[in-house]
Structures are given as C-alpha cells and as structure tokens.
C-alpha cells in the first residue's frame, strides 16, 4: 500500500502537469492596472489616477521637444488641469540650436502671480533612443502633478499658494548632459522671472518606478528642506530605506532655481540602479500605482508643511 501510494502520488502530479503545463496550477496574481480615472474621493491622492495619466502620456510615444507628440502632450495636460479649475499659460522659447520649446505653467485663482511654492517636473523625452516613451523619466512626474492638482482644487487656500510648472528641455541633445547642454526649460523660466521667484521648489523626476529608491541629493538640499523631507516621510509612514538621501549632487531641473536662491527639494530616484534608465525598458511595465501614490502623498504633505512656514 505504501509503495503503491508512493507511485500514485507522482502519477497524479504528472497528470496535473499535462496539457499546457499551467491550467491546473495556481497562478500568481496579476495586478489589475487601472484603465480609467476614478475621481470619486477628491481628498485622496489616487495612485490609480496617476497611473492612468502616465499611461496616456506614454501612449503618445516619444515626446521630443518641438514635435507633434509634445504638442499633444501639452493638450492632454491642459485638459486635465482645466477640468480641475487651474489656469494654464504656455511659455514658448527656443533652445540655442533653434529647437522650439514650451514650458507649461498653471496657477489656481483669478490672476497669474508668483506663488510661494513651485512644483515642477520635466515632460520632454530624450532623443536618439529607440522606442523611448520615458514612463518614469518624465511622464511619472507629470502624472503625479496632475493628480496633485486635482486634490489641491478642494483646498483653494493652499492651491492659491502653489504654481505648477511642466518644463521642456531638461534632456540634453548630446548623449550626456553638461552645463551647456540640458535644463533649457528651467534655465529659461528662472531668467524670464527676473528675480520674482518662488520661495520653495519641489521638483519631481523618476518618481513612479515600483523598484525605485527615491534619494534627494544631499549637497543640493538645505538643512531646512532636509528636515521637511524627513518629517514628511514620517507623517506619510513611508519606508525610510526607500525614501532617503544621496550623498552628492544631481544636475537636474532644481539646479537653476537653487543657484538663483530658491530653497529646493529634488525628489528623484537612484536612476542608475538597474538597467532601465534612458532605454526602451523605461516603459509602463516598471510603473507602479503604489509608488505614484507614495510620491503624491509625500508631495502633498510637503506642500502643507511648507505652507505653514
């Protein structure tokens, strides 16, 4: 009996594995990614909503400065902001090589004016990379800002103190960024303000990857902003190992504002972890609604903390 039972059990296991090899095996759960906006709970930042925005932008394909896809991206962002009650202004300019560029600014309230707090991200994609939709390196920041804009619309007092800026020209034309090549949109925005600058800037870049570790550049962060960041991590109950600091500096869209005297905080992933940065692997497969929600939640917490100052 024992010997027979020993034979039958492996046989039964073999029968279960017949056919396509998967039909009778328990399969790992496949996360159901959102496909449409759900704005029912106005006061709750929805990672699902941000994911839908990110997917919509990536569906346009590469969104290089001056291209029809970049124009369609602007139109999408403008529609979402307008629906939430934000006023938008396009700021057109040209890169030194003649490439047309457009920053998109948004404010809440009756008139455009310098706000105390600026939220920014870049929305251009890098040229010279095949099938590069930049889901994390660009679209994720814009997706978070769009959902933040929806939430802020329910708090008009706070919204009136915030300016949203979607920056063009962050990416360099050459393979690598340099002081002379890259950050065109942020440099232009600082120059056109002629000193009428916000007090604080929070810049979001690569904030949607499920495996991302967000690490602010310590050398670019004041003690005050570092304390605000640490307090927001605790308030949002985020993992301090996944929300941390990098002991160095980054060349990113916070730099022109930092040099002009703005107190900046650059929320950015350790983008050299893994092999996805500036490749076609930076697509929606790496974007996580949960990470987008974490990024949105800490951004809103930081806005509330800074508004109190």
C-alpha positions as CSV (number, residue, x, y, z in Angstrom):
1,X,0.0,0.0,0.0
2,X,2.7,2.4,0.9
3,X,4.7,1.5,-2.2
4,X,1.6,1.9,-4.3
5,X,0.7,5.2,-2.7
6,X,4.2,6.4,-3.4
7,X,3.7,5.5,-7.1
8,X,0.2,7.0,-7.4
9,X,1.1,10.4,-6.0
10,X,3.8,11.2,-8.6
11,X,1.4,9.9,-11.3
12,X,-1.3,12.3,-10.1
13,X,1.2,15.1,-10.1
14,X,2.2,14.2,-13.7
15,X,-1.4,14.2,-14.8
16,X,-1.8,17.7,-13.3
17,X,1.0,18.9,-15.4
18,X,-0.3,17.6,-18.7
19,X,-1.7,19.9,-21.4
20,X,-0.2,23.5,-21.5
21,X,1.5,22.9,-18.2
22,X,-0.3,25.7,-16.4
23,X,-4.1,25.1,-16.5
24,X,-4.3,23.3,-13.1
25,X,-1.5,25.1,-11.3
26,X,-2.3,28.1,-9.0
27,X,-1.1,31.2,-10.9
28,X,0.4,34.2,-9.3
29,X,-2.0,37.1,-9.1
30,X,-1.6,39.6,-11.9
31,X,-2.2,43.1,-10.7
32,X,-5.1,44.8,-12.4
33,X,-3.8,48.1,-13.7
34,X,-6.3,50.9,-13.9
35,X,-7.6,52.0,-17.3
36,X,-9.8,54.9,-16.4
37,X,-9.8,57.8,-13.9
38,X,-11.7,57.4,-10.7
39,X,-12.2,60.8,-9.1
40,X,-14.8,59.8,-6.6
41,X,-12.7,60.6,-3.5
42,X,-11.5,64.2,-4.1
43,X,-9.4,64.4,-0.9
44,X,-7.5,61.2,-1.5
45,X,-4.5,61.1,-3.9
46,X,-5.1,58.2,-6.2
47,X,-2.1,56.2,-7.5
48,X,-4.5,54.7,-9.9
49,X,-5.4,58.1,-11.4
50,X,-1.7,59.0,-11.7
51,X,-1.1,55.7,-13.4
52,X,-3.8,56.4,-16.0
53,X,-2.3,59.8,-16.7
54,X,1.2,58.3,-17.0
55,X,-0.1,55.6,-19.5
56,X,-2.0,58.3,-21.5
57,X,1.2,60.3,-21.9
58,X,3.3,57.2,-22.8
59,X,0.7,56.2,-25.4
60,X,1.7,59.3,-27.4
61,X,5.1,57.7,-27.9
62,X,8.4,59.7,-27.7
63,X,7.6,63.3,-26.8
64,X,10.6,65.2,-28.1
65,X,10.7,69.0,-27.9
66,X,9.0,70.7,-30.8
67,X,7.3,67.6,-32.1
68,X,3.5,66.9,-32.7
69,X,3.6,64.3,-29.9
70,X,4.9,67.0,-27.5
71,X,2.1,69.3,-28.6
72,X,-0.5,66.5,-27.9
73,X,1.1,66.0,-24.5
74,X,0.6,69.7,-23.7
75,X,-3.1,69.5,-24.8
76,X,-3.7,66.5,-22.6
77,X,-2.1,68.2,-19.6
78,X,-4.1,71.4,-20.2
79,X,-7.4,69.5,-20.4
80,X,-6.8,67.8,-17.1
81,X,-5.7,71.0,-15.4
82,X,-8.6,72.9,-16.8
83,X,-11.1,70.3,-15.6
84,X,-9.7,70.7,-12.1
85,X,-10.0,74.5,-12.2
86,X,-6.4,75.5,-13.0
87,X,-5.4,78.3,-15.4
88,X,-2.6,77.4,-17.8
89,X,-0.1,79.5,-19.7
90,X,2.2,78.3,-22.4
91,X,5.6,79.9,-22.4
92,X,7.3,79.4,-25.8
93,X,11.0,79.8,-26.4
94,X,13.8,78.2,-28.4
95,X,16.9,76.2,-27.5
96,X,20.3,77.7,-28.7
97,X,20.2,75.3,-31.6
98,X,16.7,76.6,-32.7
99,X,14.6,73.7,-31.4
100,X,11.2,75.2,-30.3
101,X,10.3,74.5,-26.7
102,X,7.3,75.2,-24.5
103,X,7.1,75.3,-20.7
104,X,3.5,75.0,-19.3
105,X,2.7,76.9,-16.2
106,X,-0.5,76.5,-14.1
107,X,-2.0,78.6,-11.2
108,X,-5.2,78.3,-9.2
109,X,-7.1,81.6,-8.8
110,X,-8.1,84.7,-10.6
111,X,-4.8,86.1,-11.8
112,X,-1.3,84.9,-12.6
113,X,1.3,85.8,-10.0
114,X,4.4,84.5,-8.3
115,X,3.4,81.8,-5.9
116,X,5.3,80.9,-2.7
117,X,5.7,77.2,-3.7
118,X,6.5,75.8,-7.1
119,X,6.0,72.2,-8.1
120,X,7.9,71.1,-11.2
121,X,8.7,68.2,-13.5
122,X,10.1,67.8,-17.0
123,X,7.9,66.5,-19.8
124,X,10.4,66.2,-22.7
125,X,11.9,62.8,-23.7
126,X,15.5,62.3,-24.8
127,X,16.3,61.9,-28.4
128,X,18.3,59.2,-30.0
129,X,16.8,56.3,-28.0
130,X,14.6,53.9,-30.0
131,X,11.1,53.3,-28.6
132,X,11.8,55.6,-25.6
133,X,8.5,56.6,-24.0
134,X,10.1,57.7,-20.8
135,X,7.4,56.4,-18.4
136,X,9.5,57.1,-15.3
137,X,11.9,59.7,-16.7
138,X,9.4,62.3,-17.4
139,X,5.8,61.0,-17.5
140,X,5.7,59.9,-13.9
141,X,6.4,63.3,-12.5
142,X,3.7,64.9,-14.8
143,X,1.2,62.2,-13.7
144,X,1.8,62.9,-10.0
145,X,1.4,66.7,-10.6
146,X,-1.9,66.2,-12.4
147,X,-3.3,64.2,-9.6
148,X,-1.9,66.7,-7.0
149,X,-3.7,69.5,-9.0
150,X,-7.0,67.6,-8.6
151,X,-6.5,67.2,-4.9
152,X,-5.4,70.8,-4.3
153,X,-8.6,72.1,-6.1
154,X,-10.5,71.1,-3.0
155,X,-8.3,73.3,-0.8
156,X,-8.4,76.7,-2.6
157,X,-6.3,78.4,0.1
158,X,-3.4,76.0,-0.3
159,X,-3.8,75.8,-4.1
160,X,-3.6,79.6,-4.4
161,X,0.0,79.4,-3.0
162,X,1.2,76.8,-5.5
163,X,2.4,77.1,-9.1
164,X,2.7,74.0,-11.3
165,X,5.4,74.1,-14.0
166,X,5.8,71.4,-16.6
167,X,9.3,72.0,-18.0
168,X,10.6,71.4,-21.5
169,X,14.2,70.8,-22.5
170,X,15.5,69.0,-19.4
171,X,17.2,66.4,-21.6
172,X,20.4,67.2,-23.4
173,X,20.8,66.9,-27.1
174,X,24.1,65.2,-26.7
175,X,24.3,61.8,-25.1
176,X,25.3,63.3,-21.8
177,X,24.1,66.4,-20.0
178,X,26.5,69.3,-19.4
179,X,26.4,72.8,-18.0
180,X,25.9,74.0,-21.6
181,X,23.5,71.3,-22.8
182,X,20.3,70.5,-20.9
183,X,18.0,72.1,-18.4
184,X,16.8,74.6,-21.1
185,X,13.3,74.9,-19.7
186,X,14.3,75.6,-16.1
187,X,17.1,78.0,-17.1
188,X,14.6,79.9,-19.3
189,X,12.0,80.0,-16.5
190,X,14.4,81.4,-14.0
191,X,15.6,84.1,-16.5
192,X,12.1,85.2,-17.5
193,X,11.0,85.7,-13.8
194,X,13.7,88.4,-13.4
195,X,14.0,87.8,-9.7
196,X,10.3,87.2,-8.9
197,X,11.0,83.7,-7.8
198,X,9.1,81.3,-5.5
199,X,10.4,80.7,-2.0
200,X,10.3,76.9,-2.3
201,X,10.6,74.5,-5.2
202,X,9.8,70.7,-5.2
203,X,11.0,69.0,-8.4
204,X,9.8,65.5,-9.2
205,X,11.8,63.3,-11.6
206,X,11.5,59.5,-11.9
207,X,9.0,59.0,-9.1
208,X,6.9,56.1,-10.4
209,X,9.0,53.0,-10.7
210,X,7.9,50.2,-8.4
211,X,11.5,49.3,-7.6
212,X,12.7,52.9,-7.2
213,X,14.5,54.2,-4.2
214,X,13.9,58.0,-4.0
215,X,17.0,59.7,-2.8
216,X,17.2,63.5,-2.6
217,X,20.7,64.9,-3.4
218,X,22.1,65.9,0.0
219,X,24.5,68.5,-1.4
220,X,21.7,70.4,-3.1
221,X,19.4,70.3,0.0
222,X,19.3,72.9,2.8
223,X,19.0,71.8,6.4
224,X,15.5,73.2,6.5
225,X,14.4,71.3,3.4
226,X,16.0,68.1,4.7
227,X,14.1,68.4,7.9
228,X,10.8,69.0,6.0
229,X,11.6,65.9,3.9
230,X,12.3,63.7,7.0
231,X,9.1,64.9,8.7
232,X,7.0,64.2,5.6
233,X,8.4,60.6,5.4
234,X,7.4,60.0,9.0
235,X,4.0,61.6,8.5
236,X,3.3,59.5,5.4
237,X,4.7,56.4,7.1
238,X,7.0,55.7,4.2
239,X,9.9,53.3,4.3
240,X,13.0,55.4,5.1
241,X,15.1,52.9,3.2
242,X,13.1,53.6,0.1
243,X,12.9,57.3,0.7
244,X,16.3,58.5,1.6
245,X,19.2,60.8,0.6
246,X,22.1,60.5,-1.9
247,X,25.4,61.9,-0.6
248,X,26.1,64.1,-3.6
249,X,24.6,66.5,-6.2
250,X,22.5,66.0,-9.3
251,X,22.3,68.0,-12.5
252,X,18.5,68.4,-12.7
253,X,15.8,71.0,-13.0
254,X,16.2,72.2,-9.4
255,X,19.7,73.5,-10.1
256,X,18.8,76.8,-11.9
257,X,16.4,77.7,-9.1
258,X,18.8,76.7,-6.4
259,X,21.5,78.9,-7.9
260,X,19.0,81.8,-8.1
261,X,18.4,81.5,-4.3
262,X,15.3,79.3,-4.2
263,X,15.1,76.6,-1.4
264,X,14.8,73.4,-3.5
265,X,14.0,69.8,-2.9
266,X,14.6,67.3,-5.7
267,X,12.6,64.1,-5.4
268,X,14.4,61.8,-7.7
269,X,15.1,58.0,-8.0
270,X,18.5,56.4,-7.8
271,X,18.2,56.1,-11.5
272,X,21.4,54.2,-12.1
273,X,20.1,51.2,-10.1
274,X,19.1,48.6,-12.7
275,X,19.4,48.9,-16.5
276,X,16.3,50.8,-17.4
277,X,17.4,54.5,-17.4
278,X,17.5,56.1,-20.9
279,X,16.5,52.8,-22.6
280,X,13.3,51.4,-24.1
281,X,12.8,49.5,-20.8
282,X,11.6,52.7,-19.2
283,X,8.0,51.9,-20.1
284,X,4.8,51.3,-18.3
285,X,5.9,47.8,-17.1
286,X,8.1,49.5,-14.5
287,X,5.4,52.0,-13.3
288,X,3.6,51.2,-10.0
289,X,0.4,52.9,-8.9
290,X,1.6,52.4,-5.3
291,X,4.8,54.2,-5.9
292,X,3.0,57.0,-7.7
293,X,0.7,57.2,-4.7
294,X,3.6,57.4,-2.3
295,X,5.1,60.2,-4.4
296,X,1.9,62.1,-4.5
297,X,1.2,61.7,-0.8
298,X,4.6,63.0,0.3
299,X,4.4,65.9,-2.2
300,X,1.0,67.0,-0.7
301,X,2.4,66.6,2.8
302,X,5.4,68.7,1.9
303,X,3.1,71.4,0.5
304,X,1.1,71.6,3.7
305,X,4.3,71.8,5.8
306,X,5.8,74.5,3.7
307,X,2.6,76.5,3.5
308,X,2.7,76.7,7.3
309,X,6.1,78.4,7.1
